[in-house]
Amino acid sequence: MTVSDQDYPLTAVECVLLKTLMEHPKWVFTKAQLYQQAWEQTYLEDDNSLRVLISRLRDKLGVDHIETIRGIGYRWKL
């Protein structure tokens, strides 16, 4: 995927999640909404998969464009 003229090697699930966040900047997505988008399954409260995926995206992008909204979910930060 290319973001700001920079190429990033992303998995298919990472691409789906990043695309979802970037298409609606400033929208706050719940963990359940993002989990549903990424894996097309119902979110389980104790599942750590989304947190790990967000962490990997942050590492790959090199900057923190994904903002954590405590108690709610995440959003793309411009």
mmJSON file of the N, C-alpha and C atoms, coordinates in Angstrom:
{"data_MODEL":{"atom_site":{
"group_PDB":["ATOM","ATOM","ATOM","ATOM","ATOM","ATOM","ATOM","ATOM","ATOM","ATOM","ATOM","ATOM","ATOM","ATOM","ATOM","ATOM","ATOM","ATOM","ATOM","ATOM","ATOM","ATOM","ATOM","ATOM","ATOM","ATOM","ATOM","ATOM","ATOM","ATOM","ATOM","ATOM","ATOM","ATOM","ATOM","ATOM","ATOM","ATOM","ATOM","ATOM","ATOM","ATOM","ATOM","ATOM","ATOM","ATOM","ATOM","ATOM","ATOM","ATOM","ATOM","ATOM","ATOM","ATOM","ATOM","ATOM","ATOM","ATOM","ATOM","ATOM","ATOM","ATOM","ATOM","ATOM","ATOM","ATOM","ATOM","ATOM","ATOM","ATOM","ATOM","ATOM","ATOM","ATOM","ATOM","ATOM","ATOM","ATOM","ATOM","ATOM","ATOM","ATOM","ATOM","ATOM","ATOM","ATOM","ATOM","ATOM","ATOM","ATOM","ATOM","ATOM","ATOM","ATOM","ATOM","ATOM","ATOM","ATOM","ATOM","ATOM","ATOM","ATOM","ATOM","ATOM","ATOM","ATOM","ATOM","ATOM","ATOM","ATOM","ATOM","ATOM","ATOM","ATOM","ATOM","ATOM","ATOM","ATOM","ATOM","ATOM","ATOM","ATOM","ATOM","ATOM","ATOM","ATOM","ATOM","ATOM","ATOM","ATOM","ATOM","ATOM","ATOM","ATOM","ATOM","ATOM","ATOM","ATOM","ATOM","ATOM","ATOM","ATOM","ATOM","ATOM","ATOM","ATOM","ATOM","ATOM","ATOM","ATOM","ATOM","ATOM","ATOM","ATOM","ATOM","ATOM","ATOM","ATOM","ATOM","ATOM","ATOM","ATOM","ATOM","ATOM","ATOM","ATOM","ATOM","ATOM","ATOM","ATOM","ATOM","ATOM","ATOM","ATOM","ATOM","ATOM","ATOM","ATOM","ATOM","ATOM","ATOM","ATOM","ATOM","ATOM","ATOM","ATOM","ATOM","ATOM","ATOM","ATOM","ATOM","ATOM","ATOM","ATOM","ATOM","ATOM","ATOM","ATOM","ATOM","ATOM","ATOM","ATOM","ATOM","ATOM","ATOM","ATOM","ATOM","ATOM","ATOM","ATOM","ATOM","ATOM","ATOM","ATOM","ATOM","ATOM","ATOM","ATOM","ATOM","ATOM","ATOM","ATOM","ATOM","ATOM","ATOM","ATOM","ATOM","ATOM","ATOM","ATOM","ATOM","ATOM","ATOM","ATOM"],
"id":[1,2,3,4,5,6,7,8,9,10,11,12,13,14,15,16,17,18,19,20,21,22,23,24,25,26,27,28,29,30,31,32,33,34,35,36,37,38,39,40,41,42,43,44,45,46,47,48,49,50,51,52,53,54,55,56,57,58,59,60,61,62,63,64,65,66,67,68,69,70,71,72,73,74,75,76,77,78,79,80,81,82,83,84,85,86,87,88,89,90,91,92,93,94,95,96,97,98,99,100,101,102,103,104,105,106,107,108,109,110,111,112,113,114,115,116,117,118,119,120,121,122,123,124,125,126,127,128,129,130,131,132,133,134,135,136,137,138,139,140,141,142,143,144,145,146,147,148,149,150,151,152,153,154,155,156,157,158,159,160,161,162,163,164,165,166,167,168,169,170,171,172,173,174,175,176,177,178,179,180,181,182,183,184,185,186,187,188,189,190,191,192,193,194,195,196,197,198,199,200,201,202,203,204,205,206,207,208,209,210,211,212,213,214,215,216,217,218,219,220,221,222,223,224,225,226,227,228,229,230,231,232,233,234],
"type_symbol":["N","C","C","N","C","C","N","C","C","N","C","C","N","C","C","N","C","C","N","C","C","N","C","C","N","C","C","N","C","C","N","C","C","N","C","C","N","C","C","N","C","C","N","C","C","N","C","C","N","C","C","N","C","C","N","C","C","N","C","C","N","C","C","N","C","C","N","C","C","N","C","C","N","C","C","N","C","C","N","C","C","N","C","C","N","C","C","N","C","C","N","C","C","N","C","C","N","C","C","N","C","C","N","C","C","N","C","C","N","C","C","N","C","C","N","C","C","N","C","C","N","C","C","N","C","C","N","C","C","N","C","C","N","C","C","N","C","C","N","C","C","N","C","C","N","C","C","N","C","C","N","C","C","N","C","C","N","C","C","N","C","C","N","C","C","N","C","C","N","C","C","N","C","C","N","C","C","N","C","C","N","C","C","N","C","C","N","C","C","N","C","C","N","C","C","N","C","C","N","C","C","N","C","C","N","C","C","N","C","C","N","C","C","N","C","C","N","C","C","N","C","C","N","C","C","N","C","C","N","C","C","N","C","C"],
"label_atom_id":["N","CA","C","N","CA","C","N","CA","C","N","CA","C","N","CA","C","N","CA","C","N","CA","C","N","CA","C","N","CA","C","N","CA","C","N","CA","C","N","CA","C","N","CA","C","N","CA","C","N","CA","C","N","CA","C","N","CA","C","N","CA","C","N","CA","C","N","CA","C","N","CA","C","N","CA","C","N","CA","C","N","CA","C","N","CA","C","N","CA","C","N","CA","C","N","CA","C","N","CA","C","N","CA","C","N","CA","C","N","CA","C","N","CA","C","N","CA","C","N","CA","C","N","CA","C","N","CA","C","N","CA","C","N","CA","C","N","CA","C","N","CA","C","N","CA","C","N","CA","C","N","CA","C","N","CA","C","N","CA","C","N","CA","C","N","CA","C","N","CA","C","N","CA","C","N","CA","C","N","CA","C","N","CA","C","N","CA","C","N","CA","C","N","CA","C","N","CA","C","N","CA","C","N","CA","C","N","CA","C","N","CA","C","N","CA","C","N","CA","C","N","CA","C","N","CA","C","N","CA","C","N","CA","C","N","CA","C","N","CA","C","N","CA","C","N","CA","C","N","CA","C","N","CA","C","N","CA","C","N","CA","C","N","CA","C","N","CA","C","N","CA","C"],
"label_alt_id":[null,null,null,null,null,null,null,null,null,null,null,null,null,null,null,null,null,null,null,null,null,null,null,null,null,null,null,null,null,null,null,null,null,null,null,null,null,null,null,null,null,null,null,null,null,null,null,null,null,null,null,null,null,null,null,null,null,null,null,null,null,null,null,null,null,null,null,null,null,null,null,null,null,null,null,null,null,null,null,null,null,null,null,null,null,null,null,null,null,null,null,null,null,null,null,null,null,null,null,null,null,null,null,null,null,null,null,null,null,null,null,null,null,null,null,null,null,null,null,null,null,null,null,null,null,null,null,null,null,null,null,null,null,null,null,null,null,null,null,null,null,null,null,null,null,null,null,null,null,null,null,null,null,null,null,null,null,null,null,null,null,null,null,null,null,null,null,null,null,null,null,null,null,null,null,null,null,null,null,null,null,null,null,null,null,null,null,null,null,null,null,null,null,null,null,null,null,null,null,null,null,null,null,null,null,null,null,null,null,null,null,null,null,null,null,null,null,null,null,null,null,null,null,null,null,null,null,null,null,null,null,null,null,null],
"label_comp_id":["MET","MET","MET","THR","THR","THR","VAL","VAL","VAL","SER","SER","SER","ASP","ASP","ASP","GLN","GLN","GLN","ASP","ASP","ASP","TYR","TYR","TYR","PRO","PRO","PRO","LEU","LEU","LEU","THR","THR","THR","ALA","ALA","ALA","VAL","VAL","VAL","GLU","GLU","GLU","CYS","CYS","CYS","VAL","VAL","VAL","LEU","LEU","LEU","LEU","LEU","LEU","LYS","LYS","LYS","THR","THR","THR","LEU","LEU","LEU","MET","MET","MET","GLU","GLU","GLU","HIS","HIS","HIS","PRO","PRO","PRO","LYS","LYS","LYS","TRP","TRP","TRP","VAL","VAL","VAL","PHE","PHE","PHE","THR","THR","THR","LYS","LYS","LYS","ALA","ALA","ALA","GLN","GLN","GLN","LEU","LEU","LEU","TYR","TYR","TYR","GLN","GLN","GLN","GLN","GLN","GLN","ALA","ALA","ALA","TRP","TRP","TRP","GLU","GLU","GLU","GLN","GLN","GLN","THR","THR","THR","TYR","TYR","TYR","LEU","LEU","LEU","GLU","GLU","GLU","ASP","ASP","ASP","ASP","ASP","ASP","ASN","ASN","ASN","SER","SER","SER","LEU","LEU","LEU","ARG","ARG","ARG","VAL","VAL","VAL","LEU","LEU","LEU","ILE","ILE","ILE","SER","SER","SER","ARG","ARG","ARG","LEU","LEU","LEU","ARG","ARG","ARG","ASP","ASP","ASP","LYS","LYS","LYS","LEU","LEU","LEU","GLY","GLY","GLY","VAL","VAL","VAL","ASP","ASP","ASP","HIS","HIS","HIS","ILE","ILE","ILE","GLU","GLU","GLU","THR","THR","THR","ILE","ILE","ILE","ARG","ARG","ARG","GLY","GLY","GLY","ILE","ILE","ILE","GLY","GLY","GLY","TYR","TYR","TYR","ARG","ARG","ARG","TRP","TRP","TRP","LYS","LYS","LYS","LEU","LEU","LEU"],
"label_asym_id":["A","A","A","A","A","A","A","A","A","A","A","A","A","A","A","A","A","A","A","A","A","A","A","A","A","A","A","A","A","A","A","A","A","A","A","A","A","A","A","A","A","A","A","A","A","A","A","A","A","A","A","A","A","A","A","A","A","A","A","A","A","A","A","A","A","A","A","A","A","A","A","A","A","A","A","A","A","A","A","A","A","A","A","A","A","A","A","A","A","A","A","A","A","A","A","A","A","A","A","A","A","A","A","A","A","A","A","A","A","A","A","A","A","A","A","A","A","A","A","A","A","A","A","A","A","A","A","A","A","A","A","A","A","A","A","A","A","A","A","A","A","A","A","A","A","A","A","A","A","A","A","A","A","A","A","A","A","A","A","A","A","A","A","A","A","A","A","A","A","A","A","A","A","A","A","A","A","A","A","A","A","A","A","A","A","A","A","A","A","A","A","A","A","A","A","A","A","A","A","A","A","A","A","A","A","A","A","A","A","A","A","A","A","A","A","A","A","A","A","A","A","A","A","A","A","A","A","A","A","A","A","A","A","A"],
"label_entity_id":["1","1","1","1","1","1","1","1","1","1","1","1","1","1","1","1","1","1","1","1","1","1","1","1","1","1","1","1","1","1","1","1","1","1","1","1","1","1","1","1","1","1","1","1","1","1","1","1","1","1","1","1","1","1","1","1","1","1","1","1","1","1","1","1","1","1","1","1","1","1","1","1","1","1","1","1","1","1","1","1","1","1","1","1","1","1","1","1","1","1","1","1","1","1","1","1","1","1","1","1","1","1","1","1","1","1","1","1","1","1","1","1","1","1","1","1","1","1","1","1","1","1","1","1","1","1","1","1","1","1","1","1","1","1","1","1","1","1","1","1","1","1","1","1","1","1","1","1","1","1","1","1","1","1","1","1","1","1","1","1","1","1","1","1","1","1","1","1","1","1","1","1","1","1","1","1","1","1","1","1","1","1","1","1","1","1","1","1","1","1","1","1","1","1","1","1","1","1","1","1","1","1","1","1","1","1","1","1","1","1","1","1","1","1","1","1","1","1","1","1","1","1","1","1","1","1","1","1","1","1","1","1","1","1"],
"label_seq_id":[1,1,1,2,2,2,3,3,3,4,4,4,5,5,5,6,6,6,7,7,7,8,8,8,9,9,9,10,10,10,11,11,11,12,12,12,13,13,13,14,14,14,15,15,15,16,16,16,17,17,17,18,18,18,19,19,19,20,20,20,21,21,21,22,22,22,23,23,23,24,24,24,25,25,25,26,26,26,27,27,27,28,28,28,29,29,29,30,30,30,31,31,31,32,32,32,33,33,33,34,34,34,35,35,35,36,36,36,37,37,37,38,38,38,39,39,39,40,40,40,41,41,41,42,42,42,43,43,43,44,44,44,45,45,45,46,46,46,47,47,47,48,48,48,49,49,49,50,50,50,51,51,51,52,52,52,53,53,53,54,54,54,55,55,55,56,56,56,57,57,57,58,58,58,59,59,59,60,60,60,61,61,61,62,62,62,63,63,63,64,64,64,65,65,65,66,66,66,67,67,67,68,68,68,69,69,69,70,70,70,71,71,71,72,72,72,73,73,73,74,74,74,75,75,75,76,76,76,77,77,77,78,78,78],
"pdbx_PDB_ins_code":[null,null,null,null,null,null,null,null,null,null,null,null,null,null,null,null,null,null,null,null,null,null,null,null,null,null,null,null,null,null,null,null,null,null,null,null,null,null,null,null,null,null,null,null,null,null,null,null,null,null,null,null,null,null,null,null,null,null,null,null,null,null,null,null,null,null,null,null,null,null,null,null,null,null,null,null,null,null,null,null,null,null,null,null,null,null,null,null,null,null,null,null,null,null,null,null,null,null,null,null,null,null,null,null,null,null,null,null,null,null,null,null,null,null,null,null,null,null,null,null,null,null,null,null,null,null,null,null,null,null,null,null,null,null,null,null,null,null,null,null,null,null,null,null,null,null,null,null,null,null,null,null,null,null,null,null,null,null,null,null,null,null,null,null,null,null,null,null,null,null,null,null,null,null,null,null,null,null,null,null,null,null,null,null,null,null,null,null,null,null,null,null,null,null,null,null,null,null,null,null,null,null,null,null,null,null,null,null,null,null,null,null,null,null,null,null,null,null,null,null,null,null,null,null,null,null,null,null,null,null,null,null,null,null],
"Cartn_x":[0.84,0.0,0.892,0.434,1.177,0.438,1.148,0.606,1.596,1.124,1.985,3.249,3.083,4.169,5.186,4.82,5.705,5.044,5.792,5.258,5.446,4.406,4.439,3.984,4.773,4.36,3.335,2.089,1.03,0.349,-0.166,-0.958,-2.343,-3.122,-4.471,-5.334,-5.244,-6.039,-5.597,-4.301,-3.798,-4.305,-4.341,-4.846,-6.308,-7.108,-8.535,-8.724,-8.01,-8.14,-7.668,-6.524,-5.986,-6.902,-7.408,-8.33,-9.592,-10.126,-11.32,-11.072,-9.949,-9.629,-9.374,-8.64,-8.26,-9.427,-10.392,-11.542,-12.438,-12.346,-13.199,-12.354,-11.464,-10.627,-11.486,-11.044,-11.71,-12.904,-13.415,-14.475,-13.855,-14.539,-14.088,-14.798,-14.002,-14.539,-14.408,-15.458,-15.36,-14.486,-13.999,-13.194,-14.018,-15.289,-16.165,-16.316,-16.463,-16.601,-15.341,-14.184,-12.93,-12.66,-12.96,-12.774,-13.648,-14.895,-15.826,-15.295,-14.753,-14.198,-12.995,-12.104,-10.848,-11.045,-11.835,-11.944,-13.323,-14.289,-15.657,-16.236,-15.957,-16.464,-16.903,-17.694,-18.133,-16.982,-16.834,-15.758,-16.017,-14.978,-15.04,-14.265,-14.881,-14.307,-12.876,-12.532,-11.196,-10.193,-10.581,-9.689,-8.672,-7.41,-6.311,-5.87,-6.478,-6.048,-6.054,-7.085,-7.178,-6.06,-5.796,-4.727,-3.373,-3.133,-1.894,-1.82,-2.918,-2.96,-2.688,-3.3,-3.06,-1.589,-1.03,0.377,1.296,1.013,1.825,1.722,0.525,0.354,1.144,1.069,1.831,3.328,3.819,5.248,5.626,4.796,5.101,5.027,4.074,3.919,4.986,5.564,6.646,6.218,4.987,4.437,3.062,2.581,1.307,0.152,-0.369,-1.546,-2.822,-2.687,-3.858,-3.952,-5.008,-5.19,-6.111,-5.709,-6.547,-7.488,-8.771,-9.77,-10.174,-9.637,-9.766,-11.222,-11.455,-12.78,-13.733,-13.306,-14.192,-13.585,-12.427,-11.821,-10.67,-10.692,-9.58,-10.088,-9.216,-9.503,-8.198,-8.32,-7.191,-6.949,-5.745,-5.376,-4.62,-5.126,-4.473,-3.251],
"Cartn_y":[-1.167,0.0,1.238,2.291,3.543,4.612,5.224,6.301,7.446,8.61,9.798,9.497,8.856,8.496,7.54,6.869,5.888,4.515,3.507,2.147,1.399,0.656,-0.136,-1.552,-2.565,-3.952,-4.358,-4.499,-4.824,-6.13,-6.817,-8.013,-7.577,-8.523,-8.213,-7.638,-8.199,-7.72,-6.318,-6.058,-4.726,-3.704,-4.088,-3.193,-2.843,-3.836,-3.601,-2.63,-2.869,-2.008,-0.587,-0.46,0.86,1.61,0.918,1.532,2.03,1.233,1.621,2.896,2.951,4.132,5.358,5.19,6.318,6.876,6.031,6.506,7.43,7.346,8.154,8.792,9.707,10.342,11.078,11.031,11.665,10.883,9.889,9.044,8.148,7.931,6.999,5.672,4.645,3.303,2.502,1.797,0.926,-0.269,-0.936,-2.14,-3.179,-3.293,-4.262,-3.95,-2.68,-2.296,-2.64,-2.312,-2.586,-4.081,-4.799,-6.255,-6.884,-6.437,-6.944,-6.66,-5.465,-5.109,-5.979,-6.157,-6.866,-8.365,-8.984,-10.439,-10.948,-10.054,-10.437,-11.435,-11.184,-12.008,-11.093,-11.639,-10.883,-10.74,-9.547,-9.242,-9.905,-10.531,-11.102,-10.178,-9.779,-8.785,-9.07,-10.315,-10.625,-10.936,-10.742,-11.028,-9.902,-10.256,-9.292,-9.044,-9.717,-9.652,-8.243,-7.477,-6.124,-5.246,-5.358,-4.571,-4.889,-6.165,-6.588,-6.039,-6.092,-5.577,-4.074,-3.328,-1.884,-1.617,-2.37,-2.209,-2.467,-3.515,-3.818,-2.709,-2.17,-1.059,0.165,0.464,1.607,1.414,0.218,-0.079,0.074,-0.432,-0.382,1.034,1.82,3.182,4.118,3.756,4.545,5.797,6.169,7.304,6.901,7.599,7.215,7.987,7.462,8.059,7.442,6.365,5.697,6.095,6.824,7.332,6.411,6.097,5.314,6.258,5.957,6.704,5.783,6.08,5.205,4.844,3.535,3.051,2.95,3.43,3.408,2.601,3.058,2.38,3.177,3.369,3.993,4.915,5.853,6.691,7.053,7.447,7.905,9.362,9.673,11.031,11.667,12.788,13.492,14.231],
"Cartn_z":[0.0,0.0,0.0,-0.653,-0.706,0.086,1.026,1.846,1.782,1.351,1.232,0.437,-0.717,-1.626,-1.02,0.049,0.681,0.588,0.128,0.021,1.334,1.724,2.94,2.619,2.989,2.776,3.842,3.441,4.384,4.027,5.03,4.796,4.319,3.84,3.359,4.483,5.671,6.806,7.214,7.198,7.505,6.496,5.226,4.173,4.393,4.732,4.967,6.121,7.204,8.369,8.082,7.448,7.134,6.168,5.174,4.208,4.917,5.807,6.561,7.352,8.051,8.854,7.983,6.893,6.047,5.243,4.902,4.128,4.942,6.25,7.118,8.221,7.831,8.858,9.878,11.081,12.227,12.754,12.011,12.55,13.602,14.675,15.703,15.473,15.213,15.0,16.288,16.648,17.812,17.453,18.483,18.256,17.501,17.855,17.191,15.703,15.35,13.938,13.15,13.698,12.994,12.897,13.953,13.94,12.86,12.786,11.764,10.362,10.132,8.829,8.478,9.434,9.176,9.001,9.86,9.842,9.459,9.241,8.888,9.887,11.163,12.257,13.394,14.29,15.454,16.44,16.991,17.933,19.279,19.819,21.159,22.088,23.175,24.083,24.516,24.742,25.246,24.132,22.887,21.76,21.607,21.597,21.512,20.061,19.106,17.705,17.137,17.433,16.891,17.45,18.73,19.347,18.714,18.451,17.81,16.388,15.661,14.292,14.26,15.158,15.24,15.557,16.451,16.825,15.638,14.872,13.677,12.649,12.455,11.514,11.971,13.237,13.762,13.543,13.779,13.564,12.097,11.209,9.777,9.217,9.68,9.175,9.728,10.859,11.413,12.154,12.03,12.772,13.272,14.256,14.84,14.224,13.113,12.48,13.022,13.776,14.336,15.805,16.107,17.466,18.257,19.468,20.364,21.104,21.032,21.783,22.938,24.094,25.255,25.558,25.685,26.008,24.843,23.656,22.49,21.35,20.843,19.694,19.12,17.788,17.087,15.989,15.58,14.419,13.733,12.468,11.667,12.012,12.385,12.777,11.623,11.138,10.028,10.493],
"occupancy":[1.0,1.0,1.0,1.0,1.0,1.0,1.0,1.0,1.0,1.0,1.0,1.0,1.0,1.0,1.0,1.0,1.0,1.0,1.0,1.0,1.0,1.0,1.0,1.0,1.0,1.0,1.0,1.0,1.0,1.0,1.0,1.0,1.0,1.0,1.0,1.0,1.0,1.0,1.0,1.0,1.0,1.0,1.0,1.0,1.0,1.0,1.0,1.0,1.0,1.0,1.0,1.0,1.0,1.0,1.0,1.0,1.0,1.0,1.0,1.0,1.0,1.0,1.0,1.0,1.0,1.0,1.0,1.0,1.0,1.0,1.0,1.0,1.0,1.0,1.0,1.0,1.0,1.0,1.0,1.0,1.0,1.0,1.0,1.0,1.0,1.0,1.0,1.0,1.0,1.0,1.0,1.0,1.0,1.0,1.0,1.0,1.0,1.0,1.0,1.0,1.0,1.0,1.0,1.0,1.0,1.0,1.0,1.0,1.0,1.0,1.0,1.0,1.0,1.0,1.0,1.0,1.0,1.0,1.0,1.0,1.0,1.0,1.0,1.0,1.0,1.0,1.0,1.0,1.0,1.0,1.0,1.0,1.0,1.0,1.0,1.0,1.0,1.0,1.0,1.0,1.0,1.0,1.0,1.0,1.0,1.0,1.0,1.0,1.0,1.0,1.0,1.0,1.0,1.0,1.0,1.0,1.0,1.0,1.0,1.0,1.0,1.0,1.0,1.0,1.0,1.0,1.0,1.0,1.0,1.0,1.0,1.0,1.0,1.0,1.0,1.0,1.0,1.0,1.0,1.0,1.0,1.0,1.0,1.0,1.0,1.0,1.0,1.0,1.0,1.0,1.0,1.0,1.0,1.0,1.0,1.0,1.0,1.0,1.0,1.0,1.0,1.0,1.0,1.0,1.0,1.0,1.0,1.0,1.0,1.0,1.0,1.0,1.0,1.0,1.0,1.0,1.0,1.0,1.0,1.0,1.0,1.0,1.0,1.0,1.0,1.0,1.0,1.0,1.0,1.0,1.0,1.0,1.0,1.0],
"B_iso_or_equiv":[0.0,0.0,0.0,0.0,0.0,0.0,0.0,0.0,0.0,0.0,0.0,0.0,0.0,0.0,0.0,0.0,0.0,0.0,0.0,0.0,0.0,0.0,0.0,0.0,0.0,0.0,0.0,0.0,0.0,0.0,0.0,0.0,0.0,0.0,0.0,0.0,0.0,0.0,0.0,0.0,0.0,0.0,0.0,0.0,0.0,0.0,0.0,0.0,0.0,0.0,0.0,0.0,0.0,0.0,0.0,0.0,0.0,0.0,0.0,0.0,0.0,0.0,0.0,0.0,0.0,0.0,0.0,0.0,0.0,0.0,0.0,0.0,0.0,0.0,0.0,0.0,0.0,0.0,0.0,0.0,0.0,0.0,0.0,0.0,0.0,0.0,0.0,0.0,0.0,0.0,0.0,0.0,0.0,0.0,0.0,0.0,0.0,0.0,0.0,0.0,0.0,0.0,0.0,0.0,0.0,0.0,0.0,0.0,0.0,0.0,0.0,0.0,0.0,0.0,0.0,0.0,0.0,0.0,0.0,0.0,0.0,0.0,0.0,0.0,0.0,0.0,0.0,0.0,0.0,0.0,0.0,0.0,0.0,0.0,0.0,0.0,0.0,0.0,0.0,0.0,0.0,0.0,0.0,0.0,0.0,0.0,0.0,0.0,0.0,0.0,0.0,0.0,0.0,0.0,0.0,0.0,0.0,0.0,0.0,0.0,0.0,0.0,0.0,0.0,0.0,0.0,0.0,0.0,0.0,0.0,0.0,0.0,0.0,0.0,0.0,0.0,0.0,0.0,0.0,0.0,0.0,0.0,0.0,0.0,0.0,0.0,0.0,0.0,0.0,0.0,0.0,0.0,0.0,0.0,0.0,0.0,0.0,0.0,0.0,0.0,0.0,0.0,0.0,0.0,0.0,0.0,0.0,0.0,0.0,0.0,0.0,0.0,0.0,0.0,0.0,0.0,0.0,0.0,0.0,0.0,0.0,0.0,0.0,0.0,0.0,0.0,0.0,0.0,0.0,0.0,0.0,0.0,0.0,0.0],
"pdbx_formal_charge":[null,null,null,null,null,null,null,null,null,null,null,null,null,null,null,null,null,null,null,null,null,null,null,null,null,null,null,null,null,null,null,null,null,null,null,null,null,null,null,null,null,null,null,null,null,null,null,null,null,null,null,null,null,null,null,null,null,null,null,null,null,null,null,null,null,null,null,null,null,null,null,null,null,null,null,null,null,null,null,null,null,null,null,null,null,null,null,null,null,null,null,null,null,null,null,null,null,null,null,null,null,null,null,null,null,null,null,null,null,null,null,null,null,null,null,null,null,null,null,null,null,null,null,null,null,null,null,null,null,null,null,null,null,null,null,null,null,null,null,null,null,null,null,null,null,null,null,null,null,null,null,null,null,null,null,null,null,null,null,null,null,null,null,null,null,null,null,null,null,null,null,null,null,null,null,null,null,null,null,null,null,null,null,null,null,null,null,null,null,null,null,null,null,null,null,null,null,null,null,null,null,null,null,null,null,null,null,null,null,null,null,null,null,null,null,null,null,null,null,null,null,null,null,null,null,null,null,null,null,null,null,null,null,null],
"auth_seq_id":[1,1,1,2,2,2,3,3,3,4,4,4,5,5,5,6,6,6,7,7,7,8,8,8,9,9,9,10,10,10,11,11,11,12,12,12,13,13,13,14,14,14,15,15,15,16,16,16,17,17,17,18,18,18,19,19,19,20,20,20,21,21,21,22,22,22,23,23,23,24,24,24,25,25,25,26,26,26,27,27,27,28,28,28,29,29,29,30,30,30,31,31,31,32,32,32,33,33,33,34,34,34,35,35,35,36,36,36,37,37,37,38,38,38,39,39,39,40,40,40,41,41,41,42,42,42,43,43,43,44,44,44,45,45,45,46,46,46,47,47,47,48,48,48,49,49,49,50,50,50,51,51,51,52,52,52,53,53,53,54,54,54,55,55,55,56,56,56,57,57,57,58,58,58,59,59,59,60,60,60,61,61,61,62,62,62,63,63,63,64,64,64,65,65,65,66,66,66,67,67,67,68,68,68,69,69,69,70,70,70,71,71,71,72,72,72,73,73,73,74,74,74,75,75,75,76,76,76,77,77,77,78,78,78],
"auth_comp_id":["MET","MET","MET","THR","THR","THR","VAL","VAL","VAL","SER","SER","SER","ASP","ASP","ASP","GLN","GLN","GLN","ASP","ASP","ASP","TYR","TYR","TYR","PRO","PRO","PRO","LEU","LEU","LEU","THR","THR","THR","ALA","ALA","ALA","VAL","VAL","VAL","GLU","GLU","GLU","CYS","CYS","CYS","VAL","VAL","VAL","LEU","LEU","LEU","LEU","LEU","LEU","LYS","LYS","LYS","THR","THR","THR","LEU","LEU","LEU","MET","MET","MET","GLU","GLU","GLU","HIS","HIS","HIS","PRO","PRO","PRO","LYS","LYS","LYS","TRP","TRP","TRP","VAL","VAL","VAL","PHE","PHE","PHE","THR","THR","THR","LYS","LYS","LYS","ALA","ALA","ALA","GLN","GLN","GLN","LEU","LEU","LEU","TYR","TYR","TYR","GLN","GLN","GLN","GLN","GLN","GLN","ALA","ALA","ALA","TRP","TRP","TRP","GLU","GLU","GLU","GLN","GLN","GLN","THR","THR","THR","TYR","TYR","TYR","LEU","LEU","LEU","GLU","GLU","GLU","ASP","ASP","ASP","ASP","ASP","ASP","ASN","ASN","ASN","SER","SER","SER","LEU","LEU","LEU","ARG","ARG","ARG","VAL","VAL","VAL","LEU","LEU","LEU","ILE","ILE","ILE","SER","SER","SER","ARG","ARG","ARG","LEU","LEU","LEU","ARG","ARG","ARG","ASP","ASP","ASP","LYS","LYS","LYS","LEU","LEU","LEU","GLY","GLY","GLY","VAL","VAL","VAL","ASP","ASP","ASP","HIS","HIS","HIS","ILE","ILE","ILE","GLU","GLU","GLU","THR","THR","THR","ILE","ILE","ILE","ARG","ARG","ARG","GLY","GLY","GLY","ILE","ILE","ILE","GLY","GLY","GLY","TYR","TYR","TYR","ARG","ARG","ARG","TRP","TRP","TRP","LYS","LYS","LYS","LEU","LEU","LEU"],
"auth_asym_id":["A","A","A","A","A","A","A","A","A","A","A","A","A","A","A","A","A","A","A","A","A","A","A","A","A","A","A","A","A","A","A","A","A","A","A","A","A","A","A","A","A","A","A","A","A","A","A","A","A","A","A","A","A","A","A","A","A","A","A","A","A","A","A","A","A","A","A","A","A","A","A","A","A","A","A","A","A","A","A","A","A","A","A","A","A","A","A","A","A","A","A","A","A","A","A","A","A","A","A","A","A","A","A","A","A","A","A","A","A","A","A","A","A","A","A","A","A","A","A","A","A","A","A","A","A","A","A","A","A","A","A","A","A","A","A","A","A","A","A","A","A","A","A","A","A","A","A","A","A","A","A","A","A","A","A","A","A","A","A","A","A","A","A","A","A","A","A","A","A","A","A","A","A","A","A","A","A","A","A","A","A","A","A","A","A","A","A","A","A","A","A","A","A","A","A","A","A","A","A","A","A","A","A","A","A","A","A","A","A","A","A","A","A","A","A","A","A","A","A","A","A","A","A","A","A","A","A","A","A","A","A","A","A","A"],
"auth_atom_id":["N","CA","C","N","CA","C","N","CA","C","N","CA","C","N","CA","C","N","CA","C","N","CA","C","N","CA","C","N","CA","C","N","CA","C","N","CA","C","N","CA","C","N","CA","C","N","CA","C","N","CA","C","N","CA","C","N","CA","C","N","CA","C","N","CA","C","N","CA","C","N","CA","C","N","CA","C","N","CA","C","N","CA","C","N","CA","C","N","CA","C","N","CA","C","N","CA","C","N","CA","C","N","CA","C","N","CA","C","N","CA","C","N","CA","C","N","CA","C","N","CA","C","N","CA","C","N","CA","C","N","CA","C","N","CA","C","N","CA","C","N","CA","C","N","CA","C","N","CA","C","N","CA","C","N","CA","C","N","CA","C","N","CA","C","N","CA","C","N","CA","C","N","CA","C","N","CA","C","N","CA","C","N","CA","C","N","CA","C","N","CA","C","N","CA","C","N","CA","C","N","CA","C","N","CA","C","N","CA","C","N","CA","C","N","CA","C","N","CA","C","N","CA","C","N","CA","C","N","CA","C","N","CA","C","N","CA","C","N","CA","C","N","CA","C","N","CA","C","N","CA","C","N","CA","C","N","CA","C","N","CA","C","N","CA","C","N","CA","C","N","CA","C"],
"pdbx_PDB_model_num":[1,1,1,1,1,1,1,1,1,1,1,1,1,1,1,1,1,1,1,1,1,1,1,1,1,1,1,1,1,1,1,1,1,1,1,1,1,1,1,1,1,1,1,1,1,1,1,1,1,1,1,1,1,1,1,1,1,1,1,1,1,1,1,1,1,1,1,1,1,1,1,1,1,1,1,1,1,1,1,1,1,1,1,1,1,1,1,1,1,1,1,1,1,1,1,1,1,1,1,1,1,1,1,1,1,1,1,1,1,1,1,1,1,1,1,1,1,1,1,1,1,1,1,1,1,1,1,1,1,1,1,1,1,1,1,1,1,1,1,1,1,1,1,1,1,1,1,1,1,1,1,1,1,1,1,1,1,1,1,1,1,1,1,1,1,1,1,1,1,1,1,1,1,1,1,1,1,1,1,1,1,1,1,1,1,1,1,1,1,1,1,1,1,1,1,1,1,1,1,1,1,1,1,1,1,1,1,1,1,1,1,1,1,1,1,1,1,1,1,1,1,1,1,1,1,1,1,1,1,1,1,1,1,1]
}}}
